[in-house]
């Protein structure tokens, strides 16, 4: 499992725990914070492949262009 996948998984787990705590204590600010963290985890999932590769330190070879 690569580093970005671990970050997404960790953020998702933290978001669920914070959201659950907010729901349990009926605190709307804590629930909102949990939803924001979950939203960040989803946003990381939706990043284009080129950006994910750059975050992981993998660089693609430039395409061979012929003029």
N, CA, C and O atoms as a printed pandas DataFrame, in Angstrom:
     atom_number atom_name residue_name chain_id  residue_number  x_coord  y_coord  z_coord
0              1         N          UNK        A               1    0.857   -1.169    0.000
1              2        CA          UNK        A               1    0.000    0.000    0.000
2              3         C          UNK        A               1    0.904    1.233    0.000
3              4         O          UNK        A               1    1.831    1.335    0.803
4              5         N          UNK        A               2    0.622    2.162   -0.907
5              6        CA          UNK        A               2    1.491    3.329   -0.991
6              7         C          UNK        A               2    1.121    4.381    0.060
7              8         O          UNK        A               2    0.116    4.264    0.762
8              9         N          UNK        A               3    1.948    5.387    0.141
9             10        CA          UNK        A               3    1.809    6.401    1.178
10            11         C          UNK        A               3    0.496    7.178    1.044
11            12         O          UNK        A               3   -0.170    7.441    2.045
12            13         N          UNK        A               4    0.122    7.544   -0.175
13            14        CA          UNK        A               4   -1.100    8.313   -0.381
14            15         C          UNK        A               4   -2.334    7.498    0.019
15            16         O          UNK        A               4   -3.282    8.047    0.581
16            17         N          UNK        A               5   -2.325    6.218   -0.263
17            18        CA          UNK        A               5   -3.442    5.361    0.132
18            19         C          UNK        A               5   -3.559    5.293    1.655
19            20         O          UNK        A               5   -4.666    5.290    2.194
20            21         N          UNK        A               6   -2.430    5.238    2.341
21            22        CA          UNK        A               6   -2.457    5.228    3.807
22            23         C          UNK        A               6   -2.984    6.541    4.355
23            24         O          UNK        A               6   -3.719    6.549    5.342
24            25         N          UNK        A               7   -2.619    7.649    3.730
25            26        CA          UNK        A               7   -3.116    8.957    4.169
26            27         C          UNK        A               7   -4.630    9.023    3.979
27            28         O          UNK        A               7   -5.345    9.475    4.873
28            29         N          UNK        A               8   -5.126    8.575    2.816
29            30        CA          UNK        A               8   -6.564    8.588    2.562
30            31         C          UNK        A               8   -7.303    7.703    3.561
31            32         O          UNK        A               8   -8.348    8.089    4.084
32            33         N          UNK        A               9   -6.763    6.529    3.820
33            34        CA          UNK        A               9   -7.388    5.611    4.765
34            35         C          UNK        A               9   -7.394    6.201    6.178
35            36         O          UNK        A               9   -8.396    6.121    6.888
36            37         N          UNK        A              10   -6.273    6.788    6.572
37            38        CA          UNK        A              10   -6.185    7.399    7.895
38            39         C          UNK        A              10   -7.143    8.566    8.056
39            40         O          UNK        A              10   -7.816    8.680    9.080
40            41         N          UNK        A              11   -7.210    9.442    7.042
41            42        CA          UNK        A              11   -8.139   10.569    7.106
42            43         C          UNK        A              11   -9.582   10.080    7.147
43            44         O          UNK        A              11  -10.405   10.637    7.873
44            45         N          UNK        A              12   -9.888    9.063    6.387
45            46        CA          UNK        A              12  -11.238    8.517    6.416
46            47         C          UNK        A              12  -11.601    7.969    7.784
47            48         O          UNK        A              12  -12.702    8.205    8.283
48            49         N          UNK        A              13  -10.680    7.242    8.387
49            50        CA          UNK        A              13  -10.937    6.671    9.714
50            51         C          UNK        A              13  -11.081    7.772   10.767
51            52         O          UNK        A              13  -11.969    7.711   11.617
52            53         N          UNK        A              14  -10.209    8.774   10.706
53            54        CA          UNK        A              14  -10.298    9.889   11.657
54            55         C          UNK        A              14  -11.611   10.625   11.475
55            56         O          UNK        A              14  -12.264   10.984   12.455
56            57         N          UNK        A              15  -12.010   10.856   10.210
57            58        CA          UNK        A              15  -13.266   11.540    9.946
58            59         C          UNK        A              15  -14.462   10.797   10.502
59            60         O          UNK        A              15  -15.363   11.412   11.073
60            61         N          UNK        A              16  -14.483    9.486   10.344
61            62        CA          UNK        A              16  -15.603    8.684   10.865
62            63         C          UNK        A              16  -15.640    8.734   12.390
63            64         O          UNK        A              16  -16.713    8.847   12.983
64            65         N          UNK        A              17  -14.475    8.651   13.023
65            66        CA          UNK        A              17  -14.433    8.688   14.485
66            67         C          UNK        A              17  -14.893   10.050   15.005
67            68         O          UNK        A              17  -15.685   10.123   15.945
68            69         N          UNK        A              18  -14.394   11.131   14.389
69            70        CA          UNK        A              18  -14.786   12.473   14.838
70            71         C          UNK        A              18  -16.267   12.703   14.577
71            72         O          UNK        A              18  -16.969   13.235   15.437
72            73         N          UNK        A              19  -16.754   12.307   13.396
73            74        CA          UNK        A              19  -18.174   12.464   13.101
74            75         C          UNK        A              19  -19.020   11.652   14.084
75            76         O          UNK        A              19  -20.032   12.145   14.583
76            77         N          UNK        A              20  -18.616   10.429   14.360
77            78        CA          UNK        A              20  -19.351    9.586   15.305
78            79         C          UNK        A              20  -19.382   10.172   16.706
79            80         O          UNK        A              20  -20.405   10.119   17.390
80            81         N          UNK        A              21  -18.269   10.725   17.124
81            82        CA          UNK        A              21  -18.227   11.368   18.444
82            83         C          UNK        A              21  -19.170   12.569   18.476
83            84         O          UNK        A              21  -19.883   12.783   19.457
84            85         N          UNK        A              22  -19.167   13.345   17.399
85            86        CA          UNK        A              22  -20.064   14.499   17.332
86            87         C          UNK        A              22  -21.524   14.084   17.341
87            88         O          UNK        A              22  -22.355   14.753   17.956
88            89         N          UNK        A              23  -21.846   12.988   16.667
89            90        CA          UNK        A              23  -23.219   12.496   16.661
90            91         C          UNK        A              23  -23.609   11.979   18.047
91            92         O          UNK        A              23  -24.731   12.188   18.508
92            93         N          UNK        A              24  -22.682   11.314   18.691
93            94        CA          UNK        A              24  -22.952   10.754   20.026
94            95         C          UNK        A              24  -23.179   11.844   21.066
95            96         O          UNK        A              24  -24.062   11.730   21.915
96            97         N          UNK        A              25  -22.364   12.916   20.989
97            98        CA          UNK        A              25  -22.468   14.005   21.964
98            99         C          UNK        A              25  -23.421   15.095   21.500
99           100         O          UNK        A              25  -23.629   16.078   22.212
100          101         N          UNK        A              26  -24.004   14.935   20.312
101          102        CA          UNK        A              26  -24.932   15.904   19.726
102          103         C          UNK        A              26  -24.295   17.298   19.630
103          104         O          UNK        A              26  -24.905   18.305   19.988
104          105         N          UNK        A              27  -23.059   17.324   19.138
105          106        CA          UNK        A              27  -22.324   18.578   18.946
106          107         C          UNK        A              27  -22.180   18.825   17.445
107          108         O          UNK        A              27  -21.408   18.137   16.777
108          109         N          UNK        A              28  -22.916   19.799   16.911
109          110        CA          UNK        A              28  -22.884   20.001   15.459
110          111         C          UNK        A              28  -21.515   20.448   14.936
111          112         O          UNK        A              28  -21.172   20.141   13.794
112          113         N          UNK        A              29  -20.736   21.156   15.733
113          114        CA          UNK        A              29  -19.410   21.598   15.268
114          115         C          UNK        A              29  -18.463   20.415   15.102
115          116         O          UNK        A              29  -17.675   20.380   14.157
116          117         N          UNK        A              30  -18.533   19.459   16.000
117          118        CA          UNK        A              30  -17.682   18.270   15.903
118          119         C          UNK        A              30  -18.125   17.412   14.728
119          120         O          UNK        A              30  -17.291   16.875   14.000
120          121         N          UNK        A              31  -19.447   17.279   14.539
121          122        CA          UNK        A              31  -19.942   16.541   13.374
122          123         C          UNK        A              31  -19.469   17.181   12.082
123          124         O          UNK        A              31  -19.052   16.481   11.159
124          125         N          UNK        A              32  -19.530   18.509   12.004
125          126        CA          UNK        A              32  -19.087   19.216   10.811
126          127         C          UNK        A              32  -17.592   18.995   10.579
127          128         O          UNK        A              32  -17.164   18.798    9.442
128          129         N          UNK        A              33  -16.804   19.028   11.641
129          130        CA          UNK        A              33  -15.364   18.783   11.508
130          131         C          UNK        A              33  -15.107   17.380   10.955
131          132         O          UNK        A              33  -14.238   17.202   10.102
132          133         N          UNK        A              34  -15.850   16.395   11.429
133          134        CA          UNK        A              34  -15.708   15.036   10.919
134          135         C          UNK        A              34  -16.079   14.939    9.457
135          136         O          UNK        A              34  -15.420   14.236    8.690
136          137         N          UNK        A              35  -17.137   15.642    9.060
137          138        CA          UNK        A              35  -17.546   15.637    7.659
138          139         C          UNK        A              35  -16.505   16.317    6.774
139          140         O          UNK        A              35  -16.268   15.883    5.647
140          141         N          UNK        A              36  -15.894   17.368    7.274
141          142        CA          UNK        A              36  -14.849   18.053    6.503
142          143         C          UNK        A              36  -13.653   17.129    6.299
143          144         O          UNK        A              36  -13.096   17.067    5.203
144          145         N          UNK        A              37  -13.257   16.414    7.347
145          146        CA          UNK        A              37  -12.124   15.485    7.217
146          147         C          UNK        A              37  -12.462   14.381    6.224
147          148         O          UNK        A              37  -11.616   13.998    5.416
148          149         N          UNK        A              38  -13.679   13.869    6.276
149          150        CA          UNK        A              38  -14.101   12.861    5.295
150          151         C          UNK        A              38  -14.110   13.433    3.883
151          152         O          UNK        A              38  -13.748   12.749    2.926
152          153         N          UNK        A              39  -14.524   14.688    3.758
153          154        CA          UNK        A              39  -14.517   15.342    2.453
154          155         C          UNK        A              39  -13.116   15.479    1.888
155          156         O          UNK        A              39  -12.913   15.337    0.682
156          157         N          UNK        A              40  -12.153   15.752    2.749
157          158        CA          UNK        A              40  -10.752   15.841    2.304
158          159         C          UNK        A              40  -10.276   14.482    1.810
159          160         O          UNK        A              40   -9.590   14.393    0.792
160          161         N          UNK        A              41  -10.639   13.423    2.528
161          162        CA          UNK        A              41  -10.244   12.071    2.101
162          163         C          UNK        A              41  -10.844   11.739    0.734
163          164         O          UNK        A              41  -10.174   11.137   -0.105
164          165         N          UNK        A              42  -12.098   12.127    0.507
165          166        CA          UNK        A              42  -12.735   11.878   -0.787
166          167         C          UNK        A              42  -12.074   12.723   -1.867
167          168         O          UNK        A              42  -11.850   12.247   -2.980
168          169         N          UNK        A              43  -11.761   13.979   -1.542
169          170        CA          UNK        A              43  -11.112   14.856   -2.525
170          171         C          UNK        A              43   -9.760   14.289   -2.945
171          172         O          UNK        A              43   -9.389   14.382   -4.115
172          173         N          UNK        A              44   -9.024   13.707   -2.011
173          174        CA          UNK        A              44   -7.754   13.080   -2.360
174          175         C          UNK        A              44   -7.975   11.908   -3.305
175          176         O          UNK        A              44   -7.140   11.639   -4.168
176          177         N          UNK        A              45   -9.081   11.219   -3.149
177          178        CA          UNK        A              45   -9.393   10.092   -4.030
178          179         C          UNK        A              45   -9.667   10.567   -5.455
179          180         O          UNK        A              45   -9.406    9.841   -6.414
180          181         N          UNK        A              46  -10.188   11.772   -5.591
181          182        CA          UNK        A              46  -10.584   12.276   -6.895
182          183         C          UNK        A              46   -9.482   13.038   -7.622
183          184         O          UNK        A              46   -9.715   13.570   -8.707
184          185         N          UNK        A              47   -8.292   13.097   -7.044
185          186        CA          UNK        A              47   -7.181   13.789   -7.698
186          187         C          UNK        A              47   -6.825   13.092   -9.009
187          188         O          UNK        A              47   -6.897   11.866   -9.095
188          189         N          UNK        A              48   -6.441   13.859  -10.029
189          190        CA          UNK        A              48   -5.994   13.230  -11.276
190          191         C          UNK        A              48   -4.734   12.391  -11.048
191          192         O          UNK        A              48   -3.962   12.649  -10.125
192          193         N          UNK        A              49   -4.546   11.404  -11.887
193          194        CA          UNK        A              49   -3.415   10.487  -11.739
194          195         C          UNK        A              49   -2.076   11.221  -11.754
195          196         O          UNK        A              49   -1.171   10.853  -11.006
196          197         N          UNK        A              50   -1.933   12.241  -12.580
197          198        CA          UNK        A              50   -0.662   12.966  -12.666
198          199         C          UNK        A              50   -0.327   13.622  -11.334
199          200         O          UNK        A              50    0.832   13.622  -10.918
200          201         N          UNK        A              51   -1.317   14.176  -10.667
201          202        CA          UNK        A              51   -1.084   14.820   -9.368
202          203         C          UNK        A              51   -0.757   13.764   -8.319
203          204         O          UNK        A              51    0.137   13.961   -7.496
204          205         N          UNK        A              52   -1.477   12.642   -8.344
205          206        CA          UNK        A              52   -1.189   11.568   -7.378
206          207         C          UNK        A              52    0.220   11.029   -7.571
207          208         O          UNK        A              52    0.924   10.761   -6.597
208          209         N          UNK        A              53    0.639   10.867   -8.839
209          210        CA          UNK        A              53    1.995   10.380   -9.099
210          211         C          UNK        A              53    3.037   11.361   -8.570
211          212         O          UNK        A              53    4.045   10.956   -7.990
212          213         N          UNK        A              54    2.785   12.666   -8.777
213          214        CA          UNK        A              54    3.731   13.661   -8.283
214          215         C          UNK        A              54    3.809   13.642   -6.758
215          216         O          UNK        A              54    4.896   13.787   -6.198
216          217         N          UNK        A              55    2.677   13.466   -6.078
217          218        CA          UNK        A              55    2.680   13.399   -4.617
218          219         C          UNK        A              55    3.428   12.172   -4.116
219          220         O          UNK        A              55    4.038   12.208   -3.048
220          221         N          UNK        A              56    3.384   11.096   -4.878
221          222        CA          UNK        A              56    4.074    9.872   -4.506
222          223         C          UNK        A              56    5.548    9.889   -4.907
223          224         O          UNK        A              56    6.307    9.005   -4.511
224          225         N          UNK        A              57    5.952   10.878   -5.680
225          226        CA          UNK        A              57    7.346   10.950   -6.102
226          227         C          UNK        A              57    7.635   10.177   -7.368
227          228         O          UNK        A              57    8.796    9.993   -7.734
228          229         N          UNK        A              58    6.585    9.720   -8.045
229          230        CA          UNK        A              58    6.768    9.007   -9.310
230          231         C          UNK        A              58    6.582   10.003  -10.437
231          232         O          UNK        A              58    5.612   10.761  -10.464
232          233         N          UNK        A              59    7.503    9.991  -11.343
233          234        CA          UNK        A              59    7.423   10.904  -12.480
234          235         C          UNK        A              59    7.315   10.086  -13.746
235          236         O          UNK        A              59    8.060    9.126  -13.942
236          237         N          UNK        A              60    6.401   10.459  -14.591
237          238        CA          UNK        A              60    6.230    9.777  -15.863
238          239         C          UNK        A              60    7.201   10.372  -16.874
239          240         O          UNK        A              60    7.520   11.561  -16.829
240          241         N          UNK        A              61    7.652    9.544  -17.761
241          242        CA          UNK        A              61    8.516   10.024  -18.839
242          243         C          UNK        A              61    7.670   10.871  -19.783
243          244         O          UNK        A              61    6.523   10.526  -20.066
244          245         N          UNK        A              62    8.216   11.949  -20.260
245          246        CA          UNK        A              62    7.432   12.778  -21.187
246          247         C          UNK        A              62    7.100   12.011  -22.453
247          248         O          UNK        A              62    7.870   11.165  -22.907
248          249         N          UNK        A              63    5.960   12.314  -23.006
249          250        CA          UNK        A              63    5.521   11.640  -24.227
250          251         C          UNK        A              63    6.445   12.013  -25.382
251          252         O          UNK        A              63    6.887   13.156  -25.495
252          253         N          UNK        A              64    6.726   11.051  -26.220
253          254        CA          UNK        A              64    7.577   11.302  -27.370
254          255         C          UNK        A              64    6.759   12.031  -28.425
255          256         O          UNK        A              64    5.821   11.471  -28.991
256          257         N          UNK        A              65    7.114   13.268  -28.682
257          258        CA          UNK        A              65    6.377   14.054  -29.675
258          259         C          UNK        A              65    7.226   14.190  -30.922
259          260         O          UNK        A              65    8.415   14.504  -30.860
260          261         N          UNK        A              66    6.594   13.948  -32.048
261          262        CA          UNK        A              66    7.274   14.096  -33.314
262          263         C          UNK        A              66    6.631   15.242  -34.077
263          264         O          UNK        A              66    5.409   15.296  -34.220
264          265         N          UNK        A              67    7.452   16.152  -34.561
265          266        CA          UNK        A              67    6.917   17.303  -35.294
266          267         C          UNK        A              67    7.127   17.136  -36.777
267          268         O          UNK        A              67    6.741   18.007  -37.557
